[in-house]
């Protein structure tokens, strides 16, 4: 946070300096007539290039502009025709060149600081998301916590020979339900689903909500042969849901489960295997 605050101060300082320098430059070139308008237009292009694309692009535009104008000035003076008198034209070119280099640097720094602030915000959001391990609606752990707990369970199974099963429930028509009944009713639905799952499995079984429409359960010390009984109990508990208006809707889920196997060493491998070998049974 201190870094972000410092960068914000720098951004404010560069913006203030850019506005002040641009104001002085506009005042300086306002004495010119048609040439002044052209100079300002090109100056704004350089500033825009620096802010949007960075200092390299702004500097490249500046060098191209100065090269073209310097060439044209020499050509017109050689041909006895000039937009400016010789001394005035040279002075204007030097002043404008210095101003463009300054604007390129300042606008480029604004681009760099803004980019860094954006990255810092993204990084902070990611860190905050990883720290918030509990889903606010169901009270179940989130996806990051699920992977961590699954890794620990795999290690315990390898060390002590324990058995466990990972069960994944995927709700049918989640998006349609949310679109039809709204977010408040959807949260109420998953509060109900969470309560029913808690009454259907043991307290020691670990429960997760890895995504909006999915619920994951690690059934510890559970052989695969016990899964039909577990699924039957869940089906009974999650068969219907009463809306806030008193009406009932039927709930259906795709369910898949995968017992622990010795050849699976990591949580990512376990979840990938689960997705690849999904037994899409309707609950």
PyMOL commands that set and color helices and strands:
alter all, ss='L'
color gray80, all
select helices_A, chain A and resi 2-29+34-53+55-78+86-131+143-160+174-200+224-237+267-276
alter helices_A, ss='H'
color red, helices_A
select strands_A, chain A and resi 164-171+206-211+214-220+240-242+248-250+253-259+281-282
alter strands_A, ss='S'
color yellow, strands_A
deselect
rebuild
show_as cartoon
